[in-house]
Amino acid sequence: MIALPDQLVQSLGNQGRNLTVLVIRLGAMGDILRTLPPVRLLRSALPLARLFWITDQQWGVLLDGHPDLDGVVAVPRKNWDELSRTPADWGRLVGSVREFKQELRDKKAGLAIDFHGKLRSGLMAWWSGADVRLGYSGHQQAEGNRLFTTHHVPSGDRRTPRMDRNLSLIRALGIPDSPLPGGDLPLVEAGRQAAAEAVSTLGDSRAGLAVLSPGASEAQAYKRPPAPLLAAACRELDRRGVTPFVVWGPGEEEDARAVVGLAPEAAVLAPPTRLAALAALLARARVFVGGDTGPLHMACAVGCPVIGIYGPTDPRVNQPWGVRFRTVFPPGRSYTGIKRIDKEAGGFKGIEVAQVDLAVAEILDGA
């Protein structure tokens, strides 16, 4: 536990009475989802506190209505980016930023916890006026973030799992880090009808349902597992009586069709899958299969066992959490936990179909 001001220590000891806490994790989807368990532990320890989460507007849907939050502060990043492109709009940009800063000030936060560790998040912690702004020291902070936080927690070595790094900020406040809770996502309930309608087209799913996600955003395209590996998982799942349901979001249909095209006798193409429907599908699935992307961490958040296929990202740093899982990665690959180096180390090259088949067998058999 780090040294904290007496007033904050007193508030923490009184279950958060008269304390407002700001959690800062701006994006992306997977990072927000693996920040939820530490935040839920924070809420459990501080039931009387007011707890707000600052996130980029596009990810508010993941958190809106969450029972452990008093609210979500949405950062209008897309609007700011658009206004910044034209000098004639810079006055409006300054006005919008000023309004956002005032919104943060109005929360009267005593504690801001910066899980994001970049310049933007550091500025927002500072803008909030919180006396205690907790963040990282070392490699987990960047862009001068440490200049805007008042109390620092070591990042651990480069290969420390992200979940453990997130939990370290909670431990620094003297809050227990176990047992690790799930996500309790309101999205699951919101998506139940859409998920039920999608699954109704499958008929008899025999031994249950598996969700496979082949896509990734353009910025994260290097994380897309090769279609032949996912097709192999589909065939092994089908052999064991589990229906492989290949899901896709905006811009991912081509990737999904490529997988189904390689295993047409086994795989089933899902309809377009919004986040709420995906959450509900994962909540009823026996296993998720995919790369190191947001859907993998959504599976963890709703309690679905995971088979993660890793190549260009470190399977230890980005490992699944809170569920039974298997990670598949190139045999003999040495990872460093440094994104640039791991990204350039060979991608998915070297992963064998037999590794995927074994992971499917072990998850379905409960090994």
Secondary structure as a PSIPRED ss2 file (coil, helix, strand):
# PSIPRED VFORMAT (PSIPRED V4.0)

   1 M C   1.000  0.000  0.000
   2 I C   1.000  0.000  0.000
   3 A C   1.000  0.000  0.000
   4 L C   1.000  0.000  0.000
   5 P C   1.000  0.000  0.000
   6 D H   0.000  1.000  0.000
   7 Q H   0.000  1.000  0.000
   8 L H   0.000  1.000  0.000
   9 V H   0.000  1.000  0.000
  10 Q H   0.000  1.000  0.000
  11 S H   0.000  1.000  0.000
  12 L H   0.000  1.000  0.000
  13 G H   0.000  1.000  0.000
  14 N C   1.000  0.000  0.000
  15 Q C   1.000  0.000  0.000
  16 G C   1.000  0.000  0.000
  17 R C   1.000  0.000  0.000
  18 N C   1.000  0.000  0.000
  19 L C   1.000  0.000  0.000
  20 T E   0.000  0.000  1.000
  21 V E   0.000  0.000  1.000
  22 L E   0.000  0.000  1.000
  23 V E   0.000  0.000  1.000
  24 I E   0.000  0.000  1.000
  25 R C   1.000  0.000  0.000
  26 L C   1.000  0.000  0.000
  27 G C   1.000  0.000  0.000
  28 A C   1.000  0.000  0.000
  29 M H   0.000  1.000  0.000
  30 G H   0.000  1.000  0.000
  31 D H   0.000  1.000  0.000
  32 I H   0.000  1.000  0.000
  33 L H   0.000  1.000  0.000
  34 R C   1.000  0.000  0.000
  35 T C   1.000  0.000  0.000
  36 L H   0.000  1.000  0.000
  37 P H   0.000  1.000  0.000
  38 P H   0.000  1.000  0.000
  39 V H   0.000  1.000  0.000
  40 R H   0.000  1.000  0.000
  41 L H   0.000  1.000  0.000
  42 L H   0.000  1.000  0.000
  43 R H   0.000  1.000  0.000
  44 S H   0.000  1.000  0.000
  45 A H   0.000  1.000  0.000
  46 L C   1.000  0.000  0.000
  47 P C   1.000  0.000  0.000
  48 L C   1.000  0.000  0.000
  49 A C   1.000  0.000  0.000
  50 R E   0.000  0.000  1.000
  51 L E   0.000  0.000  1.000
  52 F E   0.000  0.000  1.000
  53 W E   0.000  0.000  1.000
  54 I E   0.000  0.000  1.000
  55 T E   0.000  0.000  1.000
  56 D E   0.000  0.000  1.000
  57 Q H   0.000  1.000  0.000
  58 Q H   0.000  1.000  0.000
  59 W H   0.000  1.000  0.000
  60 G H   0.000  1.000  0.000
  61 V H   0.000  1.000  0.000
  62 L H   0.000  1.000  0.000
  63 L H   0.000  1.000  0.000
  64 D C   1.000  0.000  0.000
  65 G C   1.000  0.000  0.000
  66 H C   1.000  0.000  0.000
  67 P C   1.000  0.000  0.000
  68 D C   1.000  0.000  0.000
  69 L C   1.000  0.000  0.000
  70 D C   1.000  0.000  0.000
  71 G E   0.000  0.000  1.000
  72 V E   0.000  0.000  1.000
  73 V E   0.000  0.000  1.000
  74 A E   0.000  0.000  1.000
  75 V E   0.000  0.000  1.000
  76 P C   1.000  0.000  0.000
  77 R H   0.000  1.000  0.000
  78 K H   0.000  1.000  0.000
  79 N H   0.000  1.000  0.000
  80 W H   0.000  1.000  0.000
  81 D H   0.000  1.000  0.000
  82 E H   0.000  1.000  0.000
  83 L H   0.000  1.000  0.000
  84 S H   0.000  1.000  0.000
  85 R C   1.000  0.000  0.000
  86 T C   1.000  0.000  0.000
  87 P H   0.000  1.000  0.000
  88 A H   0.000  1.000  0.000
  89 D H   0.000  1.000  0.000
  90 W H   0.000  1.000  0.000
  91 G H   0.000  1.000  0.000
  92 R H   0.000  1.000  0.000
  93 L H   0.000  1.000  0.000
  94 V H   0.000  1.000  0.000
  95 G H   0.000  1.000  0.000
  96 S H   0.000  1.000  0.000
  97 V H   0.000  1.000  0.000
  98 R H   0.000  1.000  0.000
  99 E H   0.000  1.000  0.000
 100 F H   0.000  1.000  0.000
 101 K H   0.000  1.000  0.000
 102 Q H   0.000  1.000  0.000
 103 E H   0.000  1.000  0.000
 104 L H   0.000  1.000  0.000
 105 R H   0.000  1.000  0.000
 106 D H   0.000  1.000  0.000
 107 K C   1.000  0.000  0.000
 108 K C   1.000  0.000  0.000
 109 A C   1.000  0.000  0.000
 110 G C   1.000  0.000  0.000
 111 L E   0.000  0.000  1.000
 112 A E   0.000  0.000  1.000
 113 I E   0.000  0.000  1.000
 114 D E   0.000  0.000  1.000
 115 F C   1.000  0.000  0.000
 116 H C   1.000  0.000  0.000
 117 G C   1.000  0.000  0.000
 118 K C   1.000  0.000  0.000
 119 L H   0.000  1.000  0.000
 120 R H   0.000  1.000  0.000
 121 S H   0.000  1.000  0.000
 122 G H   0.000  1.000  0.000
 123 L H   0.000  1.000  0.000
 124 M H   0.000  1.000  0.000
 125 A H   0.000  1.000  0.000
 126 W H   0.000  1.000  0.000
 127 W H   0.000  1.000  0.000
 128 S H   0.000  1.000  0.000
 129 G C   1.000  0.000  0.000
 130 A C   1.000  0.000  0.000
 131 D C   1.000  0.000  0.000
 132 V E   0.000  0.000  1.000
 133 R E   0.000  0.000  1.000
 134 L E   0.000  0.000  1.000
 135 G E   0.000  0.000  1.000
 136 Y E   0.000  0.000  1.000
 137 S E   0.000  0.000  1.000
 138 G H   0.000  1.000  0.000
 139 H H   0.000  1.000  0.000
 140 Q H   0.000  1.000  0.000
 141 Q C   1.000  0.000  0.000
 142 A C   1.000  0.000  0.000
 143 E C   1.000  0.000  0.000
 144 G C   1.000  0.000  0.000
 145 N H   0.000  1.000  0.000
 146 R H   0.000  1.000  0.000
 147 L H   0.000  1.000  0.000
 148 F C   1.000  0.000  0.000
 149 T C   1.000  0.000  0.000
 150 T C   1.000  0.000  0.000
 151 H E   0.000  0.000  1.000
 152 H E   0.000  0.000  1.000
 153 V E   0.000  0.000  1.000
 154 P E   0.000  0.000  1.000
 155 S C   1.000  0.000  0.000
 156 G C   1.000  0.000  0.000
 157 D C   1.000  0.000  0.000
 158 R C   1.000  0.000  0.000
 159 R C   1.000  0.000  0.000
 160 T C   1.000  0.000  0.000
 161 P C   1.000  0.000  0.000
 162 R H   0.000  1.000  0.000
 163 M H   0.000  1.000  0.000
 164 D H   0.000  1.000  0.000
 165 R H   0.000  1.000  0.000
 166 N H   0.000  1.000  0.000
 167 L H   0.000  1.000  0.000
 168 S H   0.000  1.000  0.000
 169 L H   0.000  1.000  0.000
 170 I H   0.000  1.000  0.000
 171 R H   0.000  1.000  0.000
 172 A C   1.000  0.000  0.000
 173 L C   1.000  0.000  0.000
 174 G C   1.000  0.000  0.000
 175 I C   1.000  0.000  0.000
 176 P C   1.000  0.000  0.000
 177 D C   1.000  0.000  0.000
 178 S C   1.000  0.000  0.000
 179 P C   1.000  0.000  0.000
 180 L C   1.000  0.000  0.000
 181 P C   1.000  0.000  0.000
 182 G C   1.000  0.000  0.000
 183 G C   1.000  0.000  0.000
 184 D C   1.000  0.000  0.000
 185 L C   1.000  0.000  0.000
 186 P H   0.000  1.000  0.000
 187 L H   0.000  1.000  0.000
 188 V H   0.000  1.000  0.000
 189 E H   0.000  1.000  0.000
 190 A H   0.000  1.000  0.000
 191 G C   1.000  0.000  0.000
 192 R H   0.000  1.000  0.000
 193 Q H   0.000  1.000  0.000
 194 A H   0.000  1.000  0.000
 195 A H   0.000  1.000  0.000
 196 A H   0.000  1.000  0.000
 197 E H   0.000  1.000  0.000
 198 A H   0.000  1.000  0.000
 199 V H   0.000  1.000  0.000
 200 S H   0.000  1.000  0.000
 201 T C   1.000  0.000  0.000
 202 L C   1.000  0.000  0.000
 203 G C   1.000  0.000  0.000
 204 D C   1.000  0.000  0.000
 205 S C   1.000  0.000  0.000
 206 R E   0.000  0.000  1.000
 207 A C   1.000  0.000  0.000
 208 G C   1.000  0.000  0.000
 209 L E   0.000  0.000  1.000
 210 A E   0.000  0.000  1.000
 211 V E   0.000  0.000  1.000
 212 L E   0.000  0.000  1.000
 213 S E   0.000  0.000  1.000
 214 P C   1.000  0.000  0.000
 215 G C   1.000  0.000  0.000
 216 A C   1.000  0.000  0.000
 217 S C   1.000  0.000  0.000
 218 E H   0.000  1.000  0.000
 219 A H   0.000  1.000  0.000
 220 Q H   0.000  1.000  0.000
 221 A H   0.000  1.000  0.000
 222 Y H   0.000  1.000  0.000
 223 K H   0.000  1.000  0.000
 224 R C   1.000  0.000  0.000
 225 P C   1.000  0.000  0.000
 226 P C   1.000  0.000  0.000
 227 A H   0.000  1.000  0.000
 228 P H   0.000  1.000  0.000
 229 L H   0.000  1.000  0.000
 230 L H   0.000  1.000  0.000
 231 A H   0.000  1.000  0.000
 232 A H   0.000  1.000  0.000
 233 A H   0.000  1.000  0.000
 234 C H   0.000  1.000  0.000
 235 R H   0.000  1.000  0.000
 236 E H   0.000  1.000  0.000
 237 L H   0.000  1.000  0.000
 238 D H   0.000  1.000  0.000
 239 R H   0.000  1.000  0.000
 240 R C   1.000  0.000  0.000
 241 G C   1.000  0.000  0.000
 242 V E   0.000  0.000  1.000
 243 T E   0.000  0.000  1.000
 244 P E   0.000  0.000  1.000
 245 F E   0.000  0.000  1.000
 246 V E   0.000  0.000  1.000
 247 V C   1.000  0.000  0.000
 248 W C   1.000  0.000  0.000
 249 G C   1.000  0.000  0.000
 250 P C   1.000  0.000  0.000
 251 G C   1.000  0.000  0.000
 252 E C   1.000  0.000  0.000
 253 E H   0.000  1.000  0.000
 254 E H   0.000  1.000  0.000
 255 D H   0.000  1.000  0.000
 256 A H   0.000  1.000  0.000
 257 R H   0.000  1.000  0.000
 258 A H   0.000  1.000  0.000
 259 V H   0.000  1.000  0.000
 260 V H   0.000  1.000  0.000
 261 G H   0.000  1.000  0.000
 262 L H   0.000  1.000  0.000
 263 A C   1.000  0.000  0.000
 264 P C   1.000  0.000  0.000
 265 E C   1.000  0.000  0.000
 266 A C   1.000  0.000  0.000
 267 A C   1.000  0.000  0.000
 268 V E   0.000  0.000  1.000
 269 L E   0.000  0.000  1.000
 270 A C   1.000  0.000  0.000
 271 P C   1.000  0.000  0.000
 272 P C   1.000  0.000  0.000
 273 T C   1.000  0.000  0.000
 274 R C   1.000  0.000  0.000
 275 L H   0.000  1.000  0.000
 276 A H   0.000  1.000  0.000
 277 A H   0.000  1.000  0.000
 278 L H   0.000  1.000  0.000
 279 A H   0.000  1.000  0.000
 280 A H   0.000  1.000  0.000
 281 L H   0.000  1.000  0.000
 282 L H   0.000  1.000  0.000
 283 A H   0.000  1.000  0.000
 284 R H   0.000  1.000  0.000
 285 A C   1.000  0.000  0.000
 286 R C   1.000  0.000  0.000
 287 V E   0.000  0.000  1.000
 288 F E   0.000  0.000  1.000
 289 V E   0.000  0.000  1.000
 290 G E   0.000  0.000  1.000
 291 G C   1.000  0.000  0.000
 292 D C   1.000  0.000  0.000
 293 T C   1.000  0.000  0.000
 294 G H   0.000  1.000  0.000
 295 P H   0.000  1.000  0.000
 296 L H   0.000  1.000  0.000
 297 H H   0.000  1.000  0.000
 298 M H   0.000  1.000  0.000
 299 A H   0.000  1.000  0.000
 300 C H   0.000  1.000  0.000
 301 A H   0.000  1.000  0.000
 302 V H   0.000  1.000  0.000
 303 G C   1.000  0.000  0.000
 304 C C   1.000  0.000  0.000
 305 P C   1.000  0.000  0.000
 306 V E   0.000  0.000  1.000
 307 I E   0.000  0.000  1.000
 308 G E   0.000  0.000  1.000
 309 I E   0.000  0.000  1.000
 310 Y C   1.000  0.000  0.000
 311 G C   1.000  0.000  0.000
 312 P C   1.000  0.000  0.000
 313 T C   1.000  0.000  0.000
 314 D C   1.000  0.000  0.000
 315 P C   1.000  0.000  0.000
 316 R C   1.000  0.000  0.000
 317 V C   1.000  0.000  0.000
 318 N C   1.000  0.000  0.000
 319 Q C   1.000  0.000  0.000
 320 P C   1.000  0.000  0.000
 321 W C   1.000  0.000  0.000
 322 G C   1.000  0.000  0.000
 323 V C   1.000  0.000  0.000
 324 R C   1.000  0.000  0.000
 325 F E   0.000  0.000  1.000
 326 R E   0.000  0.000  1.000
 327 T E   0.000  0.000  1.000
 328 V E   0.000  0.000  1.000
 329 F C   1.000  0.000  0.000
 330 P C   1.000  0.000  0.000
 331 P C   1.000  0.000  0.000
 332 G C   1.000  0.000  0.000
 333 R C   1.000  0.000  0.000
 334 S C   1.000  0.000  0.000
 335 Y C   1.000  0.000  0.000
 336 T C   1.000  0.000  0.000
 337 G C   1.000  0.000  0.000
 338 I C   1.000  0.000  0.000
 339 K H   0.000  1.000  0.000
 340 R H   0.000  1.000  0.000
 341 I H   0.000  1.000  0.000
 342 D H   0.000  1.000  0.000
 343 K H   0.000  1.000  0.000
 344 E C   1.000  0.000  0.000
 345 A C   1.000  0.000  0.000
 346 G C   1.000  0.000  0.000
 347 G C   1.000  0.000  0.000
 348 F C   1.000  0.000  0.000
 349 K C   1.000  0.000  0.000
 350 G C   1.000  0.000  0.000
 351 I C   1.000  0.000  0.000
 352 E C   1.000  0.000  0.000
 353 V H   0.000  1.000  0.000
 354 A H   0.000  1.000  0.000
 355 Q H   0.000  1.000  0.000
 356 V H   0.000  1.000  0.000
 357 D H   0.000  1.000  0.000
 358 L H   0.000  1.000  0.000
 359 A H   0.000  1.000  0.000
 360 V H   0.000  1.000  0.000
 361 A H   0.000  1.000  0.000
 362 E H   0.000  1.000  0.000
 363 I H   0.000  1.000  0.000
 364 L H   0.000  1.000  0.000
 365 D C   1.000  0.000  0.000
 366 G C   1.000  0.000  0.000
 367 A C   1.000  0.000  0.000
